[in-house]
Amino acid sequence: MTMIGWAQIALVLGCALVLAVPIGAWLAAMAQGRLGPLARLDTAVLRVAGVDAARGQAWQSYLLAMLAFNAAGFVLLYALLRLQDVLPLNPQSFDGIPPYLAFNTALSFVTNTNWQAYSGEVAMSHLSQMAGLTVQNFLSAATGIALAFAVIRAFAAGGVTQLGNFWADLTRVTLFLLLPGAVLAAFAFIAMGVPQTLEASVTATTLEGGEQVIPLGPVGFQLAIKHLGTNGGGFFGVNSLHPFEGPSALATSLQIILQVVIPFGLCLAFGRMVGDAQQGRALLAVMLGFVLAATLAIYAAEAAGNPLHIAAGVSPTQGNMEGKDVRFGLALAALFTATTTGASCGAVNAMLDSFTPLGGLVPLFLIQLGEVLPGGVGSGLYGMLVFALLAVFVAGLMVGRTPEYLGKKVQAREVKLAMLAVLVLPAAILGLAGLSLVLEVGTASLQDAGPHGLTEMLYAFTSAAGNNGSAFGGLTADTPWLNTTLGFAMLAGRFGFVIPVLAIAGSLAAKPRAPEGAGTLPTHGPLFAGLLAGVILILGGLQYLPALALGPIAEHVAMLAGQSF
C-alpha cells in the first residue's frame, strides 16, 4: 500500500460524496413531486401514458404494479433474445440465445442483477444490447429507486394508506435522473476513447504483421447506465478490464463514482424527506465506513502478495498483480472491487478468481451482508432501513422500551417482516449453493477442487441472490442447471426481499409519527451508527461463517502451509 494509492482512493470517494449532495436534493424533489421547470414535461408525459400522479397506491397496489411491469419486461426481453437471429441490427449474424440462457439473462437484467453466463461481444446482437439489455438497465434501476421512494414516504408521513404512484415514480426517475445522467456520462466515456458505433468490428494489424478482428458496438451508452444504475453487465465478457470499457484510470475512476453516487445520494434524500438531515447522514456514515474498511482489507491482502509466490522466492514488492490491470494498480482495483460488490453493481476491473483468498473473501462477504453497503440504487437504502428497524428493536430489548424509529413504533409485525426479508438471502444462497455442491450436475461446472471450488459455487449464488452479478471466475455457468437455479436465486433476492419490505412500509405509513420522548433512542449519532453496523455484521453475515471457513479461509490457511488446490 502506498500514500499515492490512498490519495487516489480519497479523491475518488471525495468526488462521489460531493456529487451526492445535489443528487440527493434532486432525488428528494422528484419523490415529492417538486420538479420545477420540468413539471410541464412531466405532466404531458404522464397524461399521454394515462397516469394520474395524484392517484396514490396502497402498498399492495404499488407492489402489484411493480411486479406486473417487471413480468412484462421479462417476457419482452426473453422474446427479443430468443429471436435476435431474425431481428435487425445483427451485423455479426448471431444465432438466437438458447432457452435456458435466455431465461437466465432476461431474469438477470430485469432484477438488476446483470449476471452474464455469456460473452456479450460474441453472443448478443446490437439490437439485443441496445433495445434489450440497455433498456432494462434503465428500468430495473428506476424500479429500485421508485421502491425506495415508497419506503421513505412511509417514514416521512403518518396516518396514511398510500405510498405514492409507481408509474409516476418510475417515469420521473427514468426521464429526469437516469437518462440525462447516462447521456452526460456516455459523452464523457466516448471522449475518453470508449467506442459508440453500430459497426460490428474493426481489423487491426498486429506487431507481428498479422490481422486481429476487434469487436465493436454501442459500448459507451451501455457503459454509462451500467454503472449509474448499479447494473454491472458489460458489453464485453471481461467487463471493465477490456480496454474499450476501461480505457484509462480516469475512466475507471468515473465508473467508481457513478456506481456509488446515487446510493449515497438516496441517504441524503432520506434525511431531507423525513425532515432530519442527520438521519440520512448517519446511514451514509455506516455505508461509507464499510466501503473504506472493505477497501483497506482488499488493498492490504493484495499488497501482501500471494503466500505461495513468496514461499517460492518471488518478491512481494509489487503485491499480487495477477488478474489486475497494471494501468490502474492495486489501489483502484481494491476500491473498484469494494464498491462494485458493496453497491450491487457487479462490474469488475480485476479478476476475482486471481485474488488472494483473503482478498476474494471481502467482496464475497460484502454481498452476503445484504448489498446495503452502499447497495444498489434504491435497494441499498431500503435494505439498510430494514437493518435500522432491527437495530432499534435490539436496542429496545436492551433497555426495556417499545422500539421506535423516526417516531414510528416498531412492533411485532414489522420485526417479523424484517426478519423474513433478512432471511431470504441466506436461504437462497446456502440452500441452492449447497444443493449444487452435492449434485454432479452442479459440481461438473467447477474448475477447481477443494476450498477454491467451493468458493466458486458459493460466490455464484451469492452474486445471484444478492442481485450483484459479478463472477468469481472458474465456473462454467452456462448449463441448464445453473442457468435455472441462479435465475431462481435472482428472483428470490429481488422480489422475495421487496414483498416484505413494502409490507413493512404499508404498516409504518398507517402509524402516526409521535414526537421524540425522554426514552427515545437517538438514531442520528455515533452510538446508533455503531449499533447498526453491529446488527448488519451479526444478522447479515454470521450465518455464512461456516461456509466461508470451508472456502476462502481454509484456502488461506492451506496456502500458508504451502498447499494449493
HELIX and SHEET records of a PDB file:
HELIX    1   1 MET A    3  ALA A   31  1                                  29    
HELIX    2   2 GLY A   36  LEU A   38  5                                   3    
HELIX    3   3 ALA A   39  ALA A   49  1                                  11    
HELIX    4   4 TRP A   59  ARG A   82  1                                  24    
HELIX    5   5 GLN A   84  VAL A   86  5                                   3    
HELIX    6   6 PRO A   99  VAL A  110  1                                  12    
HELIX    7   7 GLY A  120  VAL A  122  5                                   3    
HELIX    8   8 HIS A  126  LEU A  127  1                                   2    
HELIX    9   9 SER A  128  THR A  134  3                                   7    
HELIX   10  10 VAL A  135  ALA A  156  1                                  22    
HELIX   11  11 PHE A  166  VAL A  173  1                                   8    
HELIX   12  12 THR A  174  LEU A  178  3                                   5    
HELIX   13  13 LEU A  179  ALA A  191  1                                  13    
HELIX   14  14 VAL A  219  LEU A  228  1                                  10    
HELIX   15  15 ASN A  239  LEU A  241  5                                   3    
HELIX   16  16 ALA A  249  MET A  273  1                                  25    
HELIX   17  17 ALA A  277  ALA A  303  1                                  27    
HELIX   18  18 PRO A  307  ALA A  311  1                                   5    
HELIX   19  19 GLY A  329  GLY A  342  1                                  14    
HELIX   20  20 LEU A  352  SER A  354  5                                   3    
HELIX   21  21 PRO A  357  GLN A  368  1                                  12    
HELIX   22  22 SER A  379  VAL A  399  1                                  21    
HELIX   23  23 ALA A  412  VAL A  438  1                                  27    
HELIX   24  24 GLU A  440  THR A  443  1                                   4    
HELIX   25  25 GLY A  450  ALA A  465  1                                  16    
HELIX   26  26 PRO A  480  LEU A  491  1                                  12    
HELIX   27  27 ALA A  492  GLY A  496  3                                   5    
HELIX   28  28 PHE A  497  ALA A  509  1                                  13    
HELIX   29  29 PRO A  526  GLY A  541  1                                  16    
HELIX   30  30 LEU A  542  TYR A  544  5                                   3    
HELIX   31  31 LEU A  545  LEU A  548  1                                   4    
HELIX   32  32 ALA A  549  ILE A  553  3                                   5    
HELIX   33  33 ALA A  554  LEU A  560  1                                   7    
SHEET    1   A 2 SER A 201  THR A 205  0                                        
SHEET    2   A 2 GLU A 211  PRO A 215 -1                                        
SHEET    1   B 2 GLU A 404  TYR A 405  0                                        
SHEET    2   B 2 LYS A 408  LYS A 409 -1                                        
END                                                                             
